[in-house]
């Protein structure tokens, strides 16, 4: 478990990131104590660097004697000796951990950010779901425009990773080279395979 993962697990039950002067970043000592940095310039491992702690060894960081700016965690992070987690990193990771999980089956649930397109479209766009009712999915596109998407006329899928996007581009390029049948748009074939609509054919990394 990294320090970032530990903070996402521990801080919500402790009231969140401490306020006051402890507003910059966090580290952890070898005794499980998590310390929150206050604004100023300190040293890290004897080298001048603004905005971080300093220490004479990789096992402990400078003491911080401000009430509420430290706590003893239940576990020690694997990267405790080097990790410095900023408040921005923590808040982004916390928000991501609170997103509902969707397998891609059925309609995306409320709160999910997914990708949507009409059958045959090449460009999928990000769509944040705010309501699902009577076969329609309501939400906002990445550009802030709201839409009500008819579930019978739109496709939905979880947001792909960079690796998945590259794999899709390669697969479509190969389909174009093969010139499968009379289909002028390999994207249609790819989407059908990805959605499991062609029996006996599936996508795999193997």
Buried (B, 14 or more C-beta within 10 A) or exposed (E): EBBBBBBBBBBEEEEEBBEEBBBBBBBBBEEBBBBBBBEEEBBBBEEEEEBBBBBEEEEBBBEBEEEEBBBEBEEBBEBBBEBBBBBEBBEEBBEEEEEEEBEEEEBBEBEBBBBBBEEEBEEBEBBBBEEBEEEBBBBBBEEEEEBEBEBEEBBBBBBBEEEBEEBBEEBBEEBEEEEEEEEEBBBBBBBBBBEEEEEEEEEEEE
